[in-house]
Amino acid sequence: MEEVRSSNTSNENKVRKISSLNTESDPVLFFHLFKQNILWIAIIIFVCVSISLIYLRYTPPIYSAELVYQVNSENTANKVLNVTEFQETNSLAKDVEILKSKLLFKRALHRIPADVSYYNQGEILTNELYRSTPINVEYNIKDSSILGAHYHVKFNAENKFALVLNEQSLGEFETGRIIETPQVNLKISLTEHANVAELLDGEMFFIINDYESITNSWSAKLSVFALNQAAKTINISFEDKNAEKAKDIVTEIANE
């Protein structure tokens, strides 16, 4: 009987000893494992840092423009939109709904240069050239089906360029001359922002916008909410990849 007790006591000690090793940290063992796997750790860190840098380098930033609008005691927005007269003592919720309406948003877009969008075509990123475009497009639409189409412009000389519509070449043309097509007449000229060297090296395209389409698309990036009920203030914000366009849109919404 005594030998059995001794054996049981020995087993308990072994269990206790193993448990103690499993719960306590061992710096020497950690250093040994780290030394054995240092190459894999370095590779993982390098890959993670590289992915982060690539993401930051090739992801365009999103800008947010905000404006705080105070409703005057005499609010004429409802008259402009031809809606039923509101009582001035009502909540700001009605004014918020007016400012969020697509009708008001569309009117605001007509106050900025949004009829034609210009883009610089890069190998990876495409940048919108809002108010800084090197070319200006004048147009006379014959067929509305061309609205939203991509017209690529590649300059071969200071005043000569090739024009491509949806991967179909339309030919070579000179700046300042009218280009007649079955869908639209175009006249493309250089602006004060034009840099001939950059135009020859790069490629750009433009889109003649359909106001109905861009209203539906861009209005999703608009946020309007009551900021202070007592002060009758409303926050208007808009997010876009182009900071100047975002600023112009919130300003013109308030003006409308």
C-alpha angles and dihedrals in degrees: 000000000000092000090053091052090049091052092049091049090051092051091050090052091052092050091048091049094051092047091052092053092050095053101042123077118243112204092188092055091046092051090048092053091045091052092050093050101033092114093056091045091052091048092050092049092047093050093048093048091046093051091049093050093047091049092050093044097050102033111089114227120249115228125205122204117196132191129183110217123195117207111230122228087251107050114192098176092098091053092051091052094043094236129143115289113264125216111246091226092061124108122277087245091090092051090048090054091051091051090048094049118117090226092061091042091053091050089052092051090056088061094060130056094268101126091090124030118204124202137187108225111221130179091255109358129050116205126199113231098211110177089346101074117140091214135049123211124207116187146181111200120219098167120030090208089085091065108115094018120136116242110192117205122199117180117217095176138003093278103018129079142166117238123209126186115198092334092312115116115231093186138253121308143176126244116258095025125111115253113206119205131163091255104036145358113233137191116189119191136168122259133210088267092061118125109188095202092053092046091053093048098042141047130227139179138200136208126209100220130224105222092212092055097046090045091057092043101043097039088071088069093054121100123189125173139154109265103184122006095197095048091041092231126155128195116223118188135169130188124211142146088245114066096199093051091050090052093048093050097053090045094052093045088057091046092052 
